[in-house]
């Protein structure tokens, strides 16, 4: 298994930055050419090697003004992006096949044709692919892909920071970049230029990472994603409790900052309308830049990723099996919330949490099981009935026990492992019916002694009246 690491340049002078920016801009035109010519349905199955051979034969390669290895690696990278884009379209078409026919043999034929890129011969598959696979457009003009044998690393002093020497625009002309790390990057590199700084992205094997040597636990644990914390497990323990403060503070900062930038932008627009272009240009140049904004955003993303991965490591420390919901799915709700609440919820880092759960559990030997999480935060684990939710509290309407909602959800998620009736693909309406049927069959009794709120949570008896 591979993971991506990032090294950053430090004290990079303006001359080197200008050389790299010019090279990245020219390679961006290479990407645009690939997407324009081969990013549509008519070019399915065309490999990067065929494109390279064709461009070298017809003289297209001489128009870019970059070294051969540079544009060839860029072509390969762009073709890989197009392939990923096509794969996403195929995933949507696969879902449409069962709706087209129930014949198992016909479905198998369509799946095989889709996998082998022979879908153009089938009218239905061709129509669906044209519907799902839209022509893409390149927006990447700040990246350089460097092959593993085209650069070298060195240090000026023993145990000093690493320097990276990459090819420039001319043959035998290397651009030397000082990095902020003592670990030399290896393999194919991706250089990304942002705000006068170079990010060096490279991959390493997880087997060499210290965290991979940490043993996993021996228990089965369910987890629930939260906002104020990264995860809450079925033991009632909250992990990554600093996440909510980080998300709220950054979201509120961006709201204030964007409002102020909007006022400054309005002044610049009024000055330009009045004919004072010099003033408008000064405002845009000095007050509406994105350098500081991007650096702050990068730092914030790193902070969130660190908190998330640390929380997942803490769960894996005691879990041989982790039960979690599929955080890659998109759920739409009908609850009307305030503007500030919607803005903060939009900053949820579900993708980072999903990545951390999959990555950490795999390299540390823990099993990640994704379950159907419908109504898990609305069912009281003690009696299995739908509770009364109030904020982060869940009141059991049968025995009166009060649960912390995320803790209850984590327990219910763990109970969904191996459930024969509620599979990951069961629709939420059916899940609700199953939960209600099980609650009706269960005799009226007090809470199961083995399922009680964790220490620190309230456990009280309530008398709840419902209007007839």
SULURLIN-V198312 format. One record per residue. N is the residue number from 1. BURIAL is b if it has 16 or more other C-alpha atoms within 10 Angstrom, else e. Layout:
# SULURLIN-V198312
n: (N;N)
burial: (BURIAL;BURIAL)
This chain:
# SULURLIN-V198312
n: (1;2;3;4;5;6;7;8;9;10;11;12;13;14;15;16;17;18;19;20;21;22;23;24;25;26;27;28;29;30;31;32;33;34;35;36;37;38;39;40;41;42;43;44;45;46;47;48;49;50;51;52;53;54;55;56;57;58;59;60;61;62;63;64;65;66;67;68;69;70;71;72;73;74;75;76;77;78;79;80;81;82;83;84;85;86;87;88;89;90;91;92;93;94;95;96;97;98;99;100;101;102;103;104;105;106;107;108;109;110;111;112;113;114;115;116;117;118;119;120;121;122;123;124;125;126;127;128;129;130;131;132;133;134;135;136;137;138;139;140;141;142;143;144;145;146;147;148;149;150;151;152;153;154;155;156;157;158;159;160;161;162;163;164;165;166;167;168;169;170;171;172;173;174;175;176;177;178;179;180;181;182;183;184;185;186;187;188;189;190;191;192;193;194;195;196;197;198;199;200;201;202;203;204;205;206;207;208;209;210;211;212;213;214;215;216;217;218;219;220;221;222;223;224;225;226;227;228;229;230;231;232;233;234;235;236;237;238;239;240;241;242;243;244;245;246;247;248;249;250;251;252;253;254;255;256;257;258;259;260;261;262;263;264;265;266;267;268;269;270;271;272;273;274;275;276;277;278;279;280;281;282;283;284;285;286;287;288;289;290;291;292;293;294;295;296;297;298;299;300;301;302;303;304;305;306;307;308;309;310;311;312;313;314;315;316;317;318;319;320;321;322;323;324;325;326;327;328;329;330;331;332;333;334;335;336;337;338;339;340;341;342;343;344;345;346;347;348;349;350;351;352;353;354;355;356;357;358;359;360;361;362;363;364;365;366;367;368;369;370;371;372;373;374;375;376;377;378;379;380;381;382;383;384;385;386;387;388;389;390;391;392;393;394;395;396;397;398;399;400;401;402;403;404;405;406;407;408;409;410;411;412;413;414;415;416;417;418;419;420;421;422;423;424;425;426;427;428;429;430;431;432;433;434;435;436;437;438;439;440;441;442;443;444;445;446;447;448;449;450;451;452;453;454;455;456;457;458;459;460;461;462;463;464;465;466;467;468)
burial: (e;e;e;e;e;e;b;b;b;b;e;e;e;e;e;e;b;e;e;b;b;b;b;b;b;b;b;b;b;b;b;b;b;b;b;e;e;b;b;b;e;e;e;b;e;e;e;b;e;e;b;b;e;e;e;e;e;e;e;e;b;e;e;e;e;b;b;e;e;b;b;b;b;b;b;b;e;b;b;e;b;b;b;e;b;b;e;e;b;b;e;e;b;b;e;e;b;e;e;e;e;e;e;e;e;e;b;e;e;b;b;e;b;b;e;e;e;b;b;b;e;e;e;e;b;b;e;b;b;e;e;b;b;e;b;e;e;b;e;b;b;b;b;b;b;b;b;e;e;e;b;b;b;e;e;e;e;e;e;e;b;b;b;b;b;b;b;b;b;e;e;e;e;b;b;b;b;b;b;e;b;e;e;e;b;b;e;b;b;b;b;b;b;e;e;b;b;b;b;b;b;b;b;e;e;b;e;e;e;e;e;b;e;e;b;b;b;e;e;b;b;b;b;b;b;b;b;b;b;b;b;b;b;b;b;b;e;b;b;b;b;e;b;b;e;e;b;b;e;b;b;e;e;e;e;e;e;e;e;e;e;e;e;b;b;e;e;b;b;e;b;e;e;e;e;e;e;e;e;b;b;e;b;e;e;e;e;b;e;e;e;e;e;e;e;e;e;e;e;e;e;e;e;b;b;e;b;b;b;b;b;b;b;e;b;b;b;b;b;b;b;b;b;b;b;e;b;e;e;e;e;e;e;e;e;e;e;e;e;e;e;e;e;b;e;e;e;b;b;b;e;b;b;b;b;b;b;e;b;b;b;e;b;b;b;b;b;b;b;b;b;b;b;b;b;b;b;b;b;b;b;b;b;b;b;b;b;b;b;e;e;e;b;b;b;b;b;b;b;b;b;b;b;b;b;b;b;b;b;b;b;b;b;b;b;b;b;e;e;e;e;b;b;b;e;e;e;e;e;e;b;e;e;e;b;b;e;e;b;e;e;e;e;e;e;e;b;e;e;e;e;b;b;e;e;e;e;e;e;e;e;e;e;e;e;e;e;e)
